[in-house]
């Protein structure tokens, strides 16, 4: 055996040795977080094995006894077979499990790539023994690629992670199940060290915990290939790659979930659905194309709707919780980033019929009648909101399941209600519980309710904002046209005046501090900047999301806002901010469509030479832009 690499922990690492086992479990159960060519693994339950059982486990069809001896020697830290036998007779058993790799793209045909994983808790080491199994069940172990990760300690004060390999010279890589040997040292080992030092347990379940991962991977690849052309014809202002592949992933999740439900319930007909707040409608389009009858409803029509064809049913309508928006003949209600409708979807599903189920993917934080107000500081805001929607689901009578989707979004946790937690004969009592709970969430008298610019829509199928008066009174659907409130619609003259006033105040703070090559100004808190502005300006800024701070951040050419303080931006400095990391060196003859604020307004001009500045130093450098004007998102 060969020690290929080791990495040392920082002194006083209090998470060890427990953190080691937590970190290795991430690599065992979720290797796709490091190896991006994997979709995941399918793991068997662990069981304890002794020396004799290990012999049986590792003996393939060729009766490879030499492999057993080599592995036993490797497991005991390189001792001779005789010494290993003596040590193993004393006390050693291993926790054994098997994992099957599921690649994102099936490049192996019918061959299954697997690993036997042996945990030695006493020796603080994990050994990985790869093997392949063909469709006839024949097993072939890969002696060349056996490796081990060990936590090494000296007096429980100095800790290190070590990577050992059984046969370094014979190692081979296929780039998927078998990574390159240097990758284990340079990528995997440092990540394991970081995870072990942090030892953070997630607030949520692991991804795709309710589905067979191998089936999800297969269906996802099929749908991705089938709908990838949508990226090229996307007519919306949103990022096509993010939205197309995210909706493909959500559709995959639902299709696999529903396929399992049909098998479990012995159903033949495909489930019907209604997508509430369907947005661009792509999810509806995919589910319909894959054979599920359904429709989508949204308050605002999108341009892309016209491209789907007549089979994809999409309705432009404001949704108000009430008797007019129940769906007794529908199997599933879907809420994909459904905003203010999110807490209502379990209610609407429960009241639609005793068999109606739901799927929600919460994003923005809404209660029944406005923005969700935080109540617990010990949880993250996202976790608290997921728990709130789960509570709504439980009160509505659902056995609620939680899962984490594999999508390009920070809000990935979904809730699923497939079955009820009460008998059909108890429906009256269940409805009374729902009604009491919804009533308890209504704001008290005198309480101001925050809304996300939601008002009644004139074209709504209801005549008032309170629904039909039976339930949902006080709920208001959002406007057809959302108001832009990110300071982008403020008059240009007002914005320029605020920028100039704040910049001059910052420059005056250091103007007389001796010999200054270029005055970078001082700093002010945002509250101090408020005091610089005219009284008639403040009400205009308060109407915008983020107010003054958003205006200053929008003008990132001039200002840097960090930790609640405002600074003049010095473009000579290299900082790890989002603005600076996106900035690339200016190519010779690059298109410049905006004047440099510093060249025009700073007493000493721009700190950069004209050829290095991304903005024009004078009108002679200005060139007309050939790009279309940016559209305002509706």
GIWOMO-V857199 format. One record per pair of residues at least 24 apart in sequence whose ideal C-beta (glycine too) atoms are under 10 Angstrom apart, sorted by sequence separation. I is the first residue (numbers start at 1). J is the second residue. D is the distance in whole Angstrom. If there is no record, write none. Layout:
I:J:D
I:J:D
This chain:
51:75:10
94:118:4
95:119:4
108:132:8
110:134:7
111:135:8
125:149:7
126:150:8
143:167:6
144:168:9
146:170:10
147:171:8
223:247:10
224:248:5
227:251:9
269:293:9
270:294:10
278:302:9
280:304:5
281:305:6
284:308:8
285:309:9
288:312:5
320:344:9
321:345:9
326:350:10
327:351:10
328:352:5
329:353:8
331:355:7
332:356:7
333:357:8
334:358:7
335:359:7
336:360:8
337:361:6
338:362:8
339:363:7
340:364:8
342:366:6
343:367:6
344:368:7
362:386:6
365:389:10
368:392:8
389:413:9
393:417:5
396:420:9
397:421:6
398:422:10
454:478:4
455:479:5
457:481:10
505:529:8
556:580:9
586:610:9
587:611:10
590:614:8
592:616:4
595:619:8
93:118:10
94:119:6
95:120:8
109:134:9
110:135:4
112:137:10
114:139:9
116:141:8
123:148:10
124:149:10
125:150:4
126:151:9
142:167:10
144:169:9
145:170:8
146:171:9
163:188:8
220:245:9
223:248:5
224:249:9
279:304:10
280:305:8
287:312:9
288:313:7
319:344:8
326:351:6
327:352:5
328:353:5
330:355:10
331:356:7
332:357:5
333:358:5
334:359:5
335:360:4
336:361:5
337:362:8
338:363:8
339:364:5
341:366:8
342:367:9
343:368:5
367:392:10
386:411:9
389:414:10
390:415:6
392:417:10
396:421:9
397:422:5
449:474:8
451:476:7
453:478:7
454:479:7
455:480:10
571:596:9
586:611:7
591:616:10
592:617:9
596:621:9
94:120:6
95:121:7
109:135:9
110:136:9
124:150:6
125:151:7
144:170:4
145:171:6
163:189:6
222:248:10
223:249:9
281:307:10
282:308:8
285:311:8
286:312:9
288:314:10
319:345:10
321:347:7
322:348:9
325:351:10
326:352:5
327:353:8
328:354:10
330:356:6
331:357:6
332:358:7
333:359:8
334:360:8
335:361:7
336:362:10
337:363:4
338:364:9
339:365:9
340:366:4
342:368:10
343:369:9
360:386:10
362:388:9
385:411:10
389:415:6
395:421:10
452:478:7
453:479:7
502:528:10
505:531:10
506:532:10
526:552:8
553:579:9
586:612:6
595:621:9
93:120:9
94:121:9
111:138:10
112:139:10
114:141:10
115:142:9
123:150:7
124:151:4
125:152:9
143:170:7
144:171:6
145:172:7
161:188:10
162:189:9
221:248:10
278:305:9
281:308:7
285:312:4
321:348:6
325:352:9
326:353:8
328:355:9
329:356:9
330:357:9
332:359:6
333:360:8
334:361:9
335:362:8
336:363:9
337:364:8
339:366:6
340:367:9
362:389:6
386:413:5
390:417:10
394:421:7
449:476:10
451:478:9
502:529:6
505:532:5
556:583:10
571:598:8
585:612:8
586:613:7
595:622:7
92:120:7
93:121:9
94:122:10
114:142:10
120:148:9
123:151:9
124:152:8
142:170:9
144:172:6
145:173:8
161:189:6
220:248:7
223:251:6
224:252:8
280:308:10
284:312:6
285:313:10
297:325:9
323:351:8
328:356:8
335:363:10
338:366:9
340:368:9
362:390:10
382:410:8
385:413:9
386:414:9
393:421:10
453:481:10
454:482:9
455:483:10
501:529:9
504:532:9
569:597:10
570:598:10
586:614:5
594:622:8
93:122:9
94:123:9
99:128:9
101:130:9
111:140:9
113:142:9
124:153:8
142:171:10
145:174:10
161:190:9
163:192:9
219:248:10
220:249:6
223:252:6
254:283:8
258:287:9
284:313:7
285:314:8
319:348:9
322:351:10
327:356:7
340:369:9
343:372:8
360:389:7
382:411:7
386:415:7
397:426:9
453:482:6
569:598:9
585:614:9
586:615:9
592:621:5
593:622:7
92:122:7
115:145:9
116:146:9
118:148:9
120:150:9
142:172:8
222:252:9
282:312:9
284:314:6
321:351:9
326:356:9
340:370:8
342:372:9
360:390:10
382:412:10
383:413:9
397:427:9
452:482:8
453:483:5
502:532:6
529:559:10
568:598:9
584:614:9
592:622:6
593:623:7
91:122:7
92:123:8
94:125:10
95:126:9
96:127:10
98:129:10
115:146:9
161:192:6
220:251:9
221:252:9
251:282:8
255:286:8
281:312:7
340:371:9
382:413:8
442:473:9
443:474:8
452:483:10
453:484:10
498:529:9
501:532:6
502:533:8
583:614:7
590:621:10
591:622:10
592:623:6
593:624:7
594:625:9
94:126:10
145:177:9
161:193:5
219:251:9
220:252:4
223:255:8
247:279:9
250:282:9
251:283:6
254:286:9
255:287:7
258:290:10
281:313:9
295:327:10
360:392:10
397:429:10
439:471:9
442:474:6
453:485:7
501:533:7
529:561:10
591:623:5
593:625:4
51:84:9
94:127:8
96:129:10
98:131:9
100:133:9
145:178:6
160:193:9
216:249:9
219:252:5
220:253:9
222:255:10
247:280:8
250:283:6
251:284:9
254:287:7
281:314:5
294:327:10
360:393:8
397:430:5
438:471:7
441:474:10
452:485:10
501:534:9
590:623:9
591:624:9
592:625:9
593:626:10
51:85:7
54:88:9
144:178:9
145:179:9
147:181:9
159:193:9
218:252:9
219:253:9
247:281:9
248:282:8
251:285:9
252:286:9
258:292:7
278:312:10
280:314:10
281:315:10
396:430:8
397:431:9
438:472:8
439:473:10
498:532:9
568:602:8
572:606:10
573:607:9
589:623:9
591:625:7
593:627:8
98:133:10
124:159:10
142:177:10
149:184:9
161:196:7
217:252:9
220:255:10
247:282:4
248:283:9
251:286:4
255:290:6
279:314:10
295:330:9
358:393:8
395:430:9
396:431:9
435:470:10
438:473:10
498:533:7
526:561:8
571:606:8
572:607:5
591:626:8
51:87:10
52:88:10
87:123:10
142:178:8
145:181:9
216:252:6
219:255:6
220:256:9
243:279:9
244:280:9
246:282:9
247:283:5
250:286:9
251:287:6
254:290:9
255:291:9
278:314:6
294:330:8
397:433:8
435:471:7
438:474:10
497:533:9
498:534:9
501:537:9
529:565:9
571:607:6
572:608:7
591:627:9
51:88:5
57:94:10
125:162:9
127:164:9
129:166:9
147:184:7
159:196:9
215:252:9
216:253:7
219:256:6
243:280:6
246:283:9
247:284:9
250:287:9
255:292:8
278:315:9
293:330:9
294:331:9
396:433:8
397:434:8
434:471:9
497:534:9
523:560:9
527:564:8
528:565:9
529:566:6
557:594:8
570:607:6
571:608:6
50:88:8
51:89:7
54:92:9
159:197:9
218:256:9
244:282:7
247:285:9
248:286:7
251:289:9
252:290:10
254:292:8
293:331:9
294:332:8
296:334:8
358:396:9
395:433:6
396:434:6
521:559:10
525:563:9
526:564:6
528:566:8
557:595:10
559:597:10
569:607:10
570:608:10
50:89:9
54:93:9
57:96:7
125:164:8
127:166:9
149:188:8
216:255:9
217:256:10
243:282:7
247:286:7
251:290:7
274:313:10
275:314:9
292:331:9
294:333:10
394:433:10
395:434:6
498:537:7
523:562:9
525:564:6
526:565:7
557:596:8
558:597:5
568:607:10
53:93:9
54:94:7
149:189:8
215:255:10
216:256:5
219:259:8
240:280:10
243:283:10
247:287:10
292:332:9
294:334:8
296:336:10
298:338:10
358:398:8
431:471:10
494:534:10
497:537:8
523:563:10
525:565:5
526:566:6
557:597:6
558:598:8
572:612:9
51:92:7
53:94:9
57:98:9
147:188:10
151:192:10
211:252:9
215:256:6
216:257:9
238:279:9
251:292:10
274:315:10
357:398:8
395:436:9
396:437:8
524:565:7
525:566:8
557:598:8
571:612:8
50:92:8
51:93:8
54:96:8
211:253:7
238:280:7
244:286:10
277:319:7
299:341:10
343:385:10
350:392:10
358:400:10
359:401:10
361:403:10
392:434:9
395:437:5
396:438:10
494:536:10
498:540:10
523:565:5
524:566:5
555:597:8
571:613:7
49:92:10
50:93:5
51:94:9
53:96:8
75:118:7
77:120:9
149:192:7
210:253:9
213:256:10
236:279:9
276:319:6
342:385:9
346:389:7
350:393:9
354:397:9
394:437:10
395:438:9
494:537:7
498:541:8
522:565:10
523:566:6
524:567:9
558:601:8
571:614:8
49:93:7
50:94:8
74:118:10
76:120:9
208:252:10
212:256:7
215:259:8
236:280:6
297:341:10
345:389:9
346:390:9
349:393:9
359:403:10
361:405:7
522:566:10
523:567:5
558:602:9
571:615:9
48:93:5
49:94:6
71:116:9
75:120:7
132:177:9
151:196:8
208:253:8
211:256:5
215:260:8
235:280:10
274:319:10
276:321:10
287:332:10
343:388:7
346:391:10
347:392:7
350:395:9
351:396:8
392:437:7
395:440:10
521:566:9
522:567:8
523:568:9
48:94:7
49:95:8
77:123:7
210:256:9
211:257:6
234:280:9
236:282:10
342:388:10
343:389:6
346:392:5
347:393:9
350:396:4
361:407:9
363:409:8
391:437:9
392:438:9
494:540:7
502:548:9
521:567:7
522:568:8
47:94:10
48:95:6
49:96:5
71:118:8
76:123:8
130:177:7
210:257:7
212:259:10
287:334:8
321:368:8
342:389:6
345:392:9
346:393:4
349:396:7
350:397:5
363:410:9
364:411:9
490:537:10
494:541:9
520:567:8
521:568:4
46:94:9
47:95:7
48:96:7
75:123:8
77:125:8
130:178:7
208:256:9
211:259:10
212:260:8
234:282:9
343:391:10
344:392:9
345:393:9
346:394:9
347:395:9
348:396:9
349:397:10
350:398:7
361:409:9
363:411:5
520:568:5
521:569:10
46:95:5
47:96:6
76:125:10
211:260:7
276:325:8
343:392:5
346:395:8
347:396:6
349:398:8
362:411:7
392:441:9
491:540:9
502:551:9
519:568:8
520:569:9
521:570:9
46:96:6
47:97:8
75:125:8
210:260:8
230:280:10
284:334:9
342:392:9
343:393:9
346:396:4
361:411:7
490:540:7
498:548:8
502:552:7
518:568:10
520:570:5
45:96:10
46:97:4
74:125:10
274:325:9
276:327:9
283:334:7
345:396:10
346:397:9
361:412:8
362:413:7
490:541:8
44:96:9
45:97:7
46:98:9
75:127:6
230:282:7
284:336:10
346:398:6
361:413:8
362:414:8
499:551:8
503:555:9
506:558:10
518:570:8
520:572:9
44:97:5
45:98:9
74:127:7
274:327:5
283:336:6
343:396:10
360:413:10
361:414:5
362:415:7
388:441:10
487:540:9
490:543:9
498:551:6
499:552:8
502:555:9
506:559:8
520:573:9
43:97:6
44:98:5
75:129:10
273:327:9
282:336:10
335:389:9
346:400:8
360:414:7
361:415:8
487:541:8
490:544:7
498:552:8
518:572:8
43:98:7
44:99:7
74:129:9
227:282:8
230:285:9
272:327:9
274:329:10
359:414:6
360:415:5
489:544:8
499:554:10
503:558:6
42:98:9
43:99:5
44:100:8
71:127:8
128:184:10
230:286:9
274:330:5
278:334:8
359:415:8
360:416:8
487:543:10
488:544:9
495:551:6
499:555:5
502:558:8
503:559:8
41:98:10
42:99:7
43:100:8
272:329:7
273:330:7
274:331:9
275:332:9
276:333:6
277:334:9
278:335:10
279:336:7
358:415:8
359:416:5
360:417:8
487:544:5
494:551:9
498:555:9
502:559:7
557:614:9
41:99:4
42:100:4
58:116:7
71:129:6
227:285:8
272:330:5
273:331:7
274:332:8
275:333:8
276:334:7
277:335:7
278:336:7
279:337:7
358:416:7
359:417:8
485:543:7
486:544:7
487:545:8
499:557:9
500:558:9
510:568:9
557:615:7
40:99:10
41:100:6
42:101:8
57:116:7
227:286:6
271:330:9
272:331:5
273:332:4
274:333:6
275:334:4
276:335:6
277:336:7
279:338:9
357:416:8
358:417:5
359:418:9
485:544:5
486:545:6
487:546:7
495:554:8
496:555:9
499:558:6
509:568:10
40:100:10
41:101:6
42:102:6
58:118:10
226:286:9
271:331:4
272:332:7
273:333:7
274:334:7
275:335:8
276:336:9
277:337:7
278:338:9
279:339:10
357:417:6
358:418:9
483:543:9
484:544:9
485:545:5
486:546:7
487:547:8
495:555:7
499:559:8
506:566:7
40:101:8
41:102:6
57:118:9
113:174:8
243:304:10
270:331:9
271:332:6
273:334:6
275:336:7
277:338:4
356:417:9
357:418:5
483:544:10
484:545:9
485:546:9
487:548:9
490:551:7
505:566:9
506:567:7
507:568:7
39:101:9
40:102:5
54:116:9
67:129:9
115:177:8
227:289:8
269:331:9
276:338:6
277:339:6
357:419:8
483:545:10
485:547:10
487:549:10
488:550:9
506:568:5
38:101:6
39:102:5
40:103:10
113:176:8
114:177:9
223:286:7
226:289:8
275:338:9
277:340:9
357:420:9
487:550:5
488:551:10
503:566:10
37:101:10
38:102:7
39:103:7
40:104:9
54:118:8
67:131:10
113:177:4
226:290:9
238:302:10
240:304:10
267:331:9
277:341:5
355:419:10
356:420:10
486:550:6
487:551:5
490:554:9
502:566:7
38:103:6
39:104:5
112:177:10
113:178:8
276:341:5
277:342:9
355:420:9
485:550:9
486:551:9
487:552:9
503:568:7
35:101:9
37:103:6
38:104:7
39:105:9
108:174:9
111:177:10
126:192:10
223:289:9
236:302:6
237:303:9
238:304:10
276:342:9
354:420:7
487:553:9
488:554:7
502:568:9
37:104:6
39:106:10
49:116:10
107:174:8
223:290:8
235:302:8
236:303:6
350:417:8
486:553:10
487:554:6
29:97:10
31:99:8
35:103:9
36:104:8
37:105:8
107:175:9
108:176:8
222:290:10
235:303:5
236:304:6
276:344:8
277:345:9
349:417:6
354:422:10
486:554:7
487:555:9
1:70:9
28:97:8
32:101:10
35:104:10
49:118:8
74:143:10
107:176:6
108:177:8
234:303:10
235:304:5
276:345:6
346:415:8
354:423:10
355:424:10
368:437:9
369:438:9
372:441:10
29:99:8
31:101:8
32:102:8
37:107:9
42:112:9
44:114:10
71:141:9
106:176:10
107:177:9
234:304:7
235:305:10
261:331:9
345:415:9
350:420:8
354:424:6
368:438:6
373:443:9
28:99:7
31:102:10
32:103:10
46:117:8
48:119:10
58:129:7
60:131:7
75:146:10
77:148:9
103:174:10
105:176:8
219:290:9
233:304:9
235:306:9
261:332:9
346:417:6
368:439:10
370:441:10
1:73:8
32:104:8
41:113:10
42:114:9
43:115:10
44:116:10
46:118:10
57:129:9
60:132:10
71:143:8
74:146:7
103:175:10
104:176:8
235:307:7
276:348:8
337:409:9
345:417:9
368:440:10
369:441:7
1:74:5
41:114:9
44:117:10
46:119:8
58:131:9
60:133:10
68:141:10
70:143:7
74:147:9
75:148:8
77:150:8
103:176:5
234:307:9
258:331:8
276:349:10
342:415:9
354:427:7
368:441:5
369:442:6
370:443:7
1:75:10
41:115:9
43:117:8
67:141:6
74:148:7
103:177:7
230:304:9
233:307:7
258:332:8
274:348:9
337:411:8
367:441:6
368:442:7
369:443:6
373:447:9
1:76:10
3:78:9
61:136:10
64:139:10
67:142:10
71:146:7
101:176:7
102:177:10
257:332:9
274:349:10
367:442:9
368:443:10
1:77:8
2:78:9
61:137:9
62:138:10
64:140:9
67:143:6
70:146:8
101:177:4
351:427:10
354:430:10
367:443:9
373:449:9
1:78:5
61:138:5
62:139:9
64:141:7
66:143:9
100:177:10
101:178:9
230:307:9
350:427:9
370:447:9
373:450:8
1:79:10
60:138:8
61:139:6
62:140:8
230:308:10
254:332:8
274:352:9
336:414:9
369:447:10
370:448:9
371:449:7
372:450:9
60:139:5
61:140:8
62:141:9
64:143:8
67:146:9
335:414:9
351:430:10
370:449:4
371:450:4
59:139:9
60:140:6
254:334:7
335:415:9
350:430:7
351:431:7
369:449:6
370:450:5
371:451:7
518:598:9
58:139:10
60:141:5
350:431:8
369:450:10
370:451:5
371:452:7
521:602:9
59:141:9
254:336:10
274:356:10
276:358:9
367:449:9
369:451:9
370:452:8
520:602:10
58:141:7
351:434:7
367:450:10
519:602:8
31:115:10
250:334:9
272:356:10
273:357:9
275:359:10
276:360:9
332:416:10
333:417:9
350:434:6
351:435:10
366:450:10
370:454:8
518:602:8
519:603:7
251:336:10
273:358:10
332:417:10
366:451:9
518:603:10
519:604:6
78:164:8
250:336:6
271:357:8
273:359:9
332:418:9
366:452:7
518:604:5
28:115:9
77:164:8
250:337:10
347:434:6
365:452:10
517:604:8
518:605:9
520:607:8
78:166:10
346:434:9
347:435:10
364:452:7
366:454:9
516:604:8
518:606:9
519:607:10
28:117:6
247:336:8
518:607:5
27:117:10
74:164:7
246:336:9
347:437:9
517:607:9
28:119:9
74:165:9
246:337:10
347:438:7
74:166:5
453:545:9
511:603:8
24:117:9
73:166:9
74:167:10
452:545:10
25:119:10
344:438:9
503:597:8
507:601:10
24:119:8
71:166:8
343:438:9
503:598:9
507:602:8
70:166:7
261:357:8
507:603:7
70:167:9
500:597:9
504:601:9
507:604:9
21:119:8
28:126:8
343:441:8
499:597:8
503:601:7
504:602:10
27:126:9
67:166:10
258:357:10
503:602:8
504:603:10
21:121:8
24:124:10
28:128:9
257:357:10
24:125:9
25:126:9
27:128:9
258:359:10
496:597:9
500:601:7
24:126:5
112:214:10
257:359:8
499:601:9
21:124:8
368:471:10
369:472:9
17:121:9
20:124:6
24:128:10
368:472:8
369:473:9
370:474:9
20:125:9
21:126:8
254:359:6
369:474:5
370:475:9
496:601:10
20:126:9
253:359:8
368:474:8
369:475:6
370:476:9
17:124:6
368:475:7
369:476:9
16:124:9
106:214:9
253:361:9
250:359:9
366:475:10
102:212:9
102:213:5
103:214:10
106:217:8
250:361:7
340:451:8
102:214:5
105:217:9
106:218:7
340:452:7
100:213:9
101:214:10
102:215:9
104:217:7
339:452:7
100:214:8
102:216:9
103:217:8
340:454:6
102:217:5
106:221:7
246:361:10
339:454:9
102:218:9
104:220:8
105:221:6
104:221:7
321:438:9
103:221:10
105:224:10
351:470:10
104:224:10
351:471:8
27:149:8
348:471:10
347:471:8
348:472:9
24:149:6
347:472:9
23:149:9
24:151:9
344:471:9
23:151:9
344:472:7
20:149:9
20:150:9
21:151:9
20:151:4
344:475:7
19:151:9
343:475:10
20:153:10
17:151:6
341:475:9
16:151:7
340:475:8
17:153:7
41:177:10
318:454:10
320:456:9
325:461:9
340:476:8
341:477:8
16:153:7
24:161:10
37:174:10
320:457:9
324:461:7
325:462:9
340:477:7
341:478:9
23:161:9
37:175:7
38:176:7
318:456:8
319:457:10
324:462:7
340:478:7
17:156:9
20:159:8
37:176:5
38:177:8
318:457:4
322:461:10
339:478:7
16:156:8
19:159:9
35:175:10
37:177:9
317:457:9
318:458:9
320:460:7
322:462:7
20:161:8
35:176:8
38:179:10
316:457:10
318:459:7
319:460:9
320:461:8
9:151:9
17:159:8
35:177:9
37:179:9
317:459:8
318:460:4
319:461:9
320:462:5
325:467:8
488:630:9
4:147:8
16:159:5
316:459:8
317:460:7
318:461:7
319:462:10
324:467:8
325:468:9
489:632:8
4:148:10
6:150:9
8:152:9
9:153:9
13:157:10
15:159:10
35:179:6
257:401:10
317:461:6
318:462:8
320:464:9
322:466:8
323:467:8
324:468:6
488:632:8
1:146:9
2:147:10
3:148:10
12:157:8
13:158:10
34:179:9
317:462:10
320:465:8
321:466:10
322:467:3
323:468:5
1:147:9
6:152:7
11:157:8
13:159:6
31:177:9
257:403:9
315:461:10
320:466:8
321:467:6
322:468:4
323:469:9
324:470:10
1:148:8
3:150:9
11:158:8
12:159:10
318:465:9
320:467:5
321:468:9
322:469:8
323:470:6
325:472:8
11:159:9
31:179:9
35:183:9
319:467:10
320:468:8
322:470:6
323:471:8
324:472:10
484:632:6
3:152:10
9:158:8
10:159:9
34:183:9
321:470:10
322:471:6
323:472:9
484:633:8
8:158:7
9:159:4
253:403:8
321:471:6
322:472:5
482:632:10
484:634:9
8:159:7
9:160:7
321:472:3
322:473:9
481:632:10
482:633:8
7:159:10
8:160:5
9:161:8
35:187:9
253:405:6
320:472:6
321:473:9
482:634:6
7:160:6
8:161:8
34:187:7
35:188:8
252:405:9
253:406:8
265:418:10
319:472:10
320:473:10
322:475:9
481:634:6
6:160:5
7:161:5
34:188:6
252:406:9
253:407:9
264:418:9
321:475:6
480:634:8
6:161:6
7:162:8
250:405:7
252:407:10
299:454:9
320:475:6
479:634:10
5:161:9
6:162:4
7:163:9
249:405:6
250:406:10
319:475:9
320:476:8
321:477:9
5:162:7
6:163:7
31:188:9
34:191:6
249:406:6
250:407:7
257:414:10
261:418:7
300:457:9
320:477:6
4:162:8
5:163:5
6:164:10
33:191:8
34:192:9
249:407:5
260:418:10
299:457:6
318:476:9
319:477:6
3:162:6
4:163:5
5:164:9
246:405:9
248:407:9
249:408:8
250:409:10
257:416:7
318:477:4
319:478:10
3:163:7
4:164:7
5:165:9
246:406:10
247:407:9
249:409:9
254:414:10
299:459:9
317:477:9
318:478:8
2:163:9
3:164:5
4:165:5
27:188:7
34:195:10
246:407:5
253:414:8
257:418:8
299:460:8
318:479:9
2:164:7
3:165:8
33:195:10
245:407:8
246:408:6
254:416:10
318:480:8
1:164:5
2:165:5
245:408:7
246:409:6
249:412:10
253:416:10
1:165:7
2:166:8
4:168:7
27:191:8
250:414:8
316:480:8
1:166:6
2:167:8
3:168:10
26:191:8
27:192:6
242:407:9
243:408:9
1:167:9
2:168:5
26:192:8
40:206:9
242:408:6
246:412:10
1:168:9
2:169:9
4:171:9
40:207:8
241:408:8
242:409:8
23:191:8
24:192:7
27:195:8
39:207:10
40:208:7
23:192:5
26:195:6
39:208:9
239:408:9
22:192:10
23:193:8
25:195:9
26:196:10
42:212:8
43:213:10
23:194:8
24:195:9
40:211:10
42:213:6
20:192:8
23:195:4
24:196:8
41:213:7
42:214:6
19:192:10
20:193:9
22:195:7
23:196:4
33:206:10
40:213:4
41:214:9
19:193:9
22:196:7
23:197:9
33:207:9
39:213:6
40:214:8
19:194:10
20:195:9
21:196:9
23:198:9
32:207:8
38:213:10
39:214:8
5:181:10
19:195:7
20:196:5
22:198:9
23:199:8
26:202:10
30:206:6
40:216:8
203:379:7
204:380:10
4:181:7
5:182:9
19:196:4
20:197:10
22:199:5
29:206:7
30:207:7
39:216:7
40:217:7
203:380:6
4:182:9
7:185:9
18:196:9
19:197:6
21:199:9
22:200:8
39:217:4
204:382:9
299:477:6
300:478:8
5:184:8
6:185:9
17:196:9
19:198:7
20:199:9
22:201:7
38:217:9
39:218:9
203:382:8
204:383:7
299:478:6
300:479:9
301:480:9
4:184:7
5:185:4
13:193:9
15:195:9
16:196:7
19:199:4
26:206:9
203:383:4
299:479:8
300:480:5
4:185:6
5:186:8
15:196:6
16:197:8
18:199:7
19:200:9
32:213:9
39:220:8
202:383:10
203:384:10
299:480:6
300:481:8
7:189:5
15:197:6
39:221:9
204:386:7
298:480:10
299:481:10
300:482:8
5:188:10
6:189:8
7:190:6
10:193:9
13:196:8
14:197:9
15:198:7
16:199:8
203:386:8
299:482:10
5:189:6
9:193:6
13:197:6
15:199:4
203:387:9
4:189:9
5:190:10
7:192:8
8:193:8
9:194:10
14:199:9
15:200:9
32:217:10
7:193:5
13:199:9
220:406:8
6:193:10
7:194:10
9:196:7
10:197:7
9:197:6
217:406:10
216:406:8
210:401:6
209:401:9
210:402:9
211:403:8
209:402:8
210:403:5
213:406:9
209:403:5
210:404:10
211:405:10
208:403:7
209:404:7
211:406:10
205:401:9
207:403:8
208:404:7
205:402:6
206:403:9
207:404:4
208:405:8
204:402:7
205:403:6
206:404:7
207:405:7
208:406:6
204:403:9
205:404:6
207:406:5
204:404:5
207:407:9
277:477:10
277:478:9
202:404:9
210:414:9
207:412:8
207:413:10
210:416:7
204:412:8
205:413:8
210:418:10
204:413:5
203:413:9
303:634:10
302:634:9
301:634:10
300:634:7
40:406:8
39:406:8
32:406:8
237:630:8
237:631:5
236:631:9
237:632:8
238:633:7
237:633:5
236:633:9
237:634:9
236:634:10
